[in-house]
Amino acid sequence: MTQKTSFKSRMKQAFSFFRSDLRACTPLLVVFGLISAVTVVICYTICVVLGDDMTFTGALLSLNFLGVTNSGTGIIEIFQYSSANLIYLISIIFTIIYTVRIYSYLHNKRKADLYGSLPIGRSTLFVTKTASAYLMSIIPTLFFLGVISIITVCTGNSVISELSSMFLKICLGTLASISFFGLIAICCGTMLNSVLMFIAVCVAYPLSAIFIKGIVVGCFDGFYVGIFKDSIIMNALNPLAAYDGINIIYWLIFSVVCIALGAFLAKKRKAERAQSAFAFHLPCYIIKVLVSFLAGMFLGTMFGAINVFGNGVGGFVFGFILASAPTFLIVHMIFYKGLKQIVRTIPIYAGLAVVVIVGVVLINLDVLGYNNYVPKSEDVKSAGLIS
């Protein structure tokens, strides 16, 4: 359906859908509020009671790694740290629930047909759903973090840096996670596939990056590993890393791109793709490559380290194929519930295997001659520091 309404009209439509989502998620918001309120009260009560109990001095001293001392200020610091982290964890759990519920319309044929018949553009609807999930996730969380901060100030203490930084981390991490999940949900035909793909990316990508780092560092003597520390490359497709509050600019761009791409694909997505395996197959190929790569690197590195066949490279190649090929097949069967379209994806696995094997061989042979310029430890007579 082509959208030709004015911006004001779109905003009215978006607000009406937001109110609808708010009504649907009201029971969840009430549950979150009750759990969070009880959590704050319990943490404050325990900390105050234990702070007045001098027999608990030893336990307080055991918390020195947090910089906490046996004083009134120390007790409030414990309260802030414990309650804020529990609220932080609870909010992440409820964010997952809100997000899955709000995007469920994409994976139900009746809902897809119903929303498709309404006088609202698909992209507007998608952006509205994303905004609903985001606002319902961060507003209650920020409210309770604010309550913790107010209690702290009212007791004559200062807010610890960990609590202050959580405001930014919650906003950034929630935005990145919801926008990325929304993009995946647009591409998938079922909610189960959406959840599985989100988990697979968040786990497989950073672990795969670690294996690549290990191969590079292991083959290039004295390689500077500092470039991997807090690097965007190590978590580029893992939105959960945004909760660390690092690389803020990247995660903002990442979120905007995911929302924009999701809105674009929402226009192209056919309603009848709901409850089928996928509406768009490219993300599925990416996930299968990531998971297969991770499994292959794990066994390949292990076989290479123990010199299977008496050769490290030969052991790696054998282990990589032995683990990655079955993994690729299993992941395909999970997503498609069978072997449908498996023939079309065989070239993708073949390309993965060729790229990885050729890459590892070239790195192992040091075709660029990097190690030739690195002096051997036995050849070093003296060393100095140049300031």
N, C-alpha and C positions, 0 to 999 in steps of 0.2 A: 504494500500500500504506500503510495507516494504521499509524503507529508508536505502540506502547503499552508499550514497554520502559522500565525504570527508567534513571535517570541513570548509575548504575554500569555497567549493561549497555551503554549507549550508549558510554561511555568505553572499555570493553573492545573493542567493535566498532571504534571509531575507531582505537584503538591497533593493532589487527590490520591495518587497512588502511594505517596509516602504515608499519608494518613491510613490508607488501607493496610500497608505493611506494618505500621505502628500498632494498629488494632490486632493484627494477626500475631504479633510478637509480644503483646502486652503481658501475657502470662509468663513468658521467659524473662522479660524485664523485671517483673515483680519478684520472681525467684532469684534472679541475680542480685536485686536490691536487698532482699532478705538475707541471703547468704553473705553478702559483703558487709552489711550492717552488723550481723552477728559476729563475723570475723574480726571486725575492728574492735567491737566491745570486748570480745574474749581476749584479744591480744593486749588491749589496754589494761584490763582487769588483772590478767596474769602478771604483766610487767610491774604494775603498781604493788600488788600483793607481794610478789617476790622481792621487789625493791625494798620493802619494809621488813622483810625477813632476813635478819643478819646471818642466819644459818645457811643462807643461800650464797654467801660470799664467794665460796669456792667455785660455784657454777658461773657466777658473773665473771670471775677472773679468767675462766676458761674461754671467755668471749673476747679476749684481748686482741685476737686477730682481726676483729671488726673495729678496733680502736675504742672499745667500750670499757669504762671503768666503773667501779662500784660507787656510783653517786646518782643523784636525782637526774642529772643530765644524761648519764649513761643509760639509765632505765628508759628514758624517753627515746634515746637513740635506738635501743633494742625494739621498742614499740614501733617506731617508724620503719625500721628495716624489716621486721617480721610481717607487720600488717600490710605494708606496701607491696612486698613481694608476693604475699598470698593473694591480694587483690589483682596484682599483675597476672598471676597464673590463672585465676578464676576468669578474668576478662578474656584471656586468650581462648579458653575453653568455650565460653559463651559466644565469642566472635565466630568460632567455627560453626556453632549451632545456628546463629543468626544467618550466616552466609549461605549455608546449605539450604536452609528453609526458604530464604528469599529468592535464590536462583532456581528453586525447584520447578518453577513454571516452564523452564526450558526443557525439562525432561519428562513432561506429562502431556500427552497428546490433547487431552481435553482442555487443559489450561493454555497450551500453546494456541489452540484454535480459538479459545475465548479471547485471549489477549490480542490475537491477530485480527479479530473482528472489531476491536474497540478503536475509536477515533484518536489514536495516538501512534506516533511513529515508533518503529521498533528500536531505533537507536536511542530515542528519548526515553523509552521504557527501560532499556538496559542501563543507561546512565542514572536514571531515577532509582532503580533497584540497587545499584552500586552505592549511591549516596545514602540510601536508607540503611543498608547494611553497615556502612561506615559510621554514620551518626549514632545509630543504636548501639554500636560497639564502644565508641570512645566517650560519648557524653556521660553515661553512668559511671564509667571507669574514672574519668577525670573528676567527676563529682566526689567520689569516695577518696581519691588521692588528695583532693582539696580539703575534705573533712579531716583527714590525717594531718595535713599541714596546719589547719586551724587549731586542732587540739594541741599540736606541738607549740605553736606560737602562744596560745592562751596559757600554757603552763610555764611560760617564760623561757623557752628554749628555742634554738634555731633549727631550721629545716636542714637535714643532712643532704649532701650532694647527690647521694644515690636516689633519694626521693625526688629531688628537683629534676634530675635527668630523666626520670620515668615519664614525665609529661610529654617530652619530645619523643622518647622511644615508643610509647604507646601510639601516639599519633602517626608516626612514620611507619612503624611495623604493621599496624592495622591497615593503613592505606595500601602498602605494597602487597600484603597478603590477600586482601579482598579483591583488589584490582586484578591480580594475577589469577586468582581462583575464578573470577568472573570471566576472564578470557578463556580459561580452560573449559568452563561450563558451557560457553558458547560453542566450542568445538566438539564437545562430547554430546552424545545422545542420551546417556543415562547418568544419574547422579553418582552411582557407584564408580563408573569410569572416571568421572571428574575427581572424586576423592582419591582414588588410586593414583591417578596421574599427578595430582598435587603432591601427594606423599612421596611418590617416586622421584620427582624432580628435586624436592627439598632434601632428599637423602642421597640420591645417586650423583647429583652434580657436584656438591662439595667433596664427596669421597673420591670421585673420579679426578677432580682437580688435585687432591692430595697425592694420588698415585702418579699423576703426571709430574708433579713437583718432585716426588721421590725418584722417578726415573731420571729426570734432568740432573738432580743433585748427585745421584749415584754414579752417573756416567761422566760428568764434568767435574774434575777435581777442583776444589776451592771455589765452587760456584757461589755467588753471593745470594744467600737465601732471604735477605731482607726485603727483596722486591715482592716476596709472597706474603709478607706480614700485613694484615688488614687490607689485602689487595682486593679490588673489585672483581678481578678475574676469578678469585677463589670462590666467590659466592654470587656470581653474576645472575644466575637463574634461581637462586634460593631466597625467596622473599622473606623467609623467617629471619634471615641475617639482618634485615632492616631493623629488627628490635634491638640490635646492639647500638643503634644511634650513630653509626659510623658511615661515612660516604653519603651524607645527606643529599647532596645534589644528584648523585647517581640514582638513588632510590626515588626521588621525586620525579625525575625524568622517566625512570622505569615504570612508575605507577601511571603517569600521564599517557605513555605509549600503550600500556596494556588497556587502559580505559578507551582510548581513541581507536585502537585496533578492534577491541571488543564491540564498540558501537558500530564500526564499519561492517564487521562480520555479521552483526545482528540483522542488518539490512539484507544480507545475502543468504542468511540461514533460512532453510525451508522448514515450515512448521511440521511437516510430516517426518522430519528427521528425529523428532522426539521419540525416545524409547528405542531407537536404533543404536548401534554401537557408537558411531561418530557422525557428526554433521560435516566436519572438516578433518581430513585424515593426517595432515602434516604433523600436528602435535603428537599423534600416536607414533609416528615414525621416529620423532625425536626422542620420545620416552624409551622406545625399544632400543634405540641406539645407545642411550645413556646407561640403561640397566645392563645391557649386554656388554658394553664396554667395561663397566665396573666389575662384573663377574669375571670377564676375561682377563682384566688386569690383575685381579686378585690371584687367580690360579696361575696365570702366566708368570707373574713376579715370583710366586712361590716356587714353581718348577724351574724358572731361570736361576733362582738363588741356589738351588740344590743341584744344578747342572745335570738335569735329566738328559739322557743320551750323551753325557759327557761334554755338553756344550750349553752355555747359558742362553744364547739366542735361540738355539733349537728347542731348549726346554720351554722358553717363553712362548714361542710360536705354538708348540704342542698344547701347552696349558691354556693359552688364550682361546684357541679354537675349541678345545674340549669343553670349556666353561661357557663361552659366549654363544655358540651355536644353539645348544639346548635352551639357554636362558632366553634368547631371542624368540625361539619357538614357543616357549611356555608363556611369555608375556603376551605374545600375539593371541594365543588361545584364551588367555584370561580376558583380554579386552574384547575379542570378537566371539567369545564363547564357542570356539571351534577353529577349524583350519580355513575358513572362508577368507579369500583374498591373500592367502599366504604366498602364492606364486608371485604376486605383484611386489611383494616386499623382499624377496630373495636378493635382488640386485642391491638393495640398500644394505643388507648384511654383508654381502660380498665386498661392497665399497668400504664399509667399516673395517673389515678384516684386512683388506689390502692397505689401507691408509695407516692403520696401527702397526702392522707388521713391517711395512717399509719404513715408517718413521722410527720404530725402535731399532731396526737394523742400521739405519743411517746414523742415529745417535750413538749406538754402540761402536760403530766403526770410526766415529769422530771425523766425518768427511770434511768438516770445516777446519780441522786441525787445532781445535781449542786446546786440547791437553798438551800439545807440543810446546805451547808457550808457558805452561805451568811448571815451575821447577820442582823436581823431586826432593823430598825431605832430606834424603841422604846427600844431595848435592849442595844443600844450602850451608855455607860457611858462616855467614853472619847476617843479621837483619837489623834494621833500624826503623824508627818512626819519623816520618816527615810531617811536620806541622804546617 
